Amino acid sequence: MSKPLLFTPLQIRSVTLKNRIVVAPMHQYAAREGFATDWHLMNAGKYAAGGAGLMMVESTKVERRGAGTVGDLGLWKDEFIPGLKRITDFIKAQGATAAIQIGHSGRKARLTRPWEGQVPLTVDHPEMFDWEGWDLVAPSAIPHSDRMPMPRAFSRDEIPGVVGHFGDAAARAHKAGFDILEIHGAHGYLVHQFLSPVANRRNDEYGGSDANRMRFALEVAECVRANWPLDKPLFMRLSCEDDAGWGPEQSVVLARELKLRGVDVIDCSGGGILERSPMDSVRARKYGYQVPYADKLRQEAGVMTMAVGHIVHADQAEAILASGRADLIAMAREMMYNPNWAMDAAQKLGADPDFANNPSALGWWLGKRAKSAFEGVPSTYNRGVMADVE
């Protein structure tokens, strides 16, 4: 039996991933004044120990103004590096590769956490710090929605400085020990705002035509690549379809240009520029609803892609890779549901019967049970004991 593609190593530049399973960046909103906490160590560690090849730390903000809420991680000063280095060291100790996503919230900033209503923050919030430094900025003075605050449009002279913040954050990510970096260009945040004809109404060289609206994204990619070691891979996440004027055809064009600027993988997601969630759409009810974006960009832009979006089962993930629709599989909510998803998938696909892909503190004990006379199967295989009996 040939080894499943899902568990076949993949080399990108100098980095070799032990498998094709990626833990997608997931906002935790658990930082304190931008600093990583024990929650971040625990959260990253459980996925790394669970067998994923690549663990990507959540969107970490390149400047204070770019923080979406009080709990965002930061990379806008060197003091943040030690806390993140602690996380990368632990991820690598579990045999996984450490990655981080960097971003800027733009107009989707200065809000409470989603479970707190995602309403405008006020200066008297108990976790507030540096209110004066939290200027709400965007490509144009257009709010994300009627219930969200009005941003100030960047002046033309401010834009190079914002681009430079992305490069500075990339350099700090390298010092913190990350091996892969992703630029967040999706989900209605700043890079996506520049791309969007809904959010970007500028009349200078950063607005108007598709080519002008792509300018900021391309300059960010160039600056990051210049500040990120050439032997380390660079990813970029795009909302390949945002249902508001930016779609797959534009994404193909942008992906080609990003590849020329040293971006190795396009992380193919969707939505976010409108207030409604892409998870509420009819297409989001189906398995793998965003996989067609990864397939299209891979074929038409000639770039490696990462698929994401309701990828739930091991055989589903394997089929996506085997059919050539993507190079990597990223998972978020299903990983939250089962942090050991990679270990479970390896068992179901027959890729690791001895649990050798996991740290010995897990793998040795589970391997021992697998070799025993136990007649049952793990709890993830069915609904319960009675279902087995019936």
Secondary structure, DSSP 8 states (H G I E B T S, - for coil): ----GGGS-EEETTEEESSSEEE--------BTTB--HHHHHHHHHHHHTT-SEEEEEEEESSGGG-SSTT--B-SSGGGHHHHHHHHHHHHHTT-EEEEEEE--TTS-SB--GGGT--B--TT-TT---GGG---EESSS--SSTTS---EE--GGGHHHHHHHHHHHHHHHHHTT-SEEEEEE-TTSHHHHHH-TTT----STTSSSHHHHHHHHHHHHHHHHHHS-TTS-EEEEEES--SSS--HHHHHHHHHHHHHTT--EEEEE---SSSS-GGGSSGGGSTTTTHHHHHHHHHHH--EEEE-SS---HHHHHHHHHTTS-SEEEESHHHHH-TTHHHHHHHHTTS-TT-TTS-HHHHHHHHHHHTSS-----GGGSS-HHHHH-
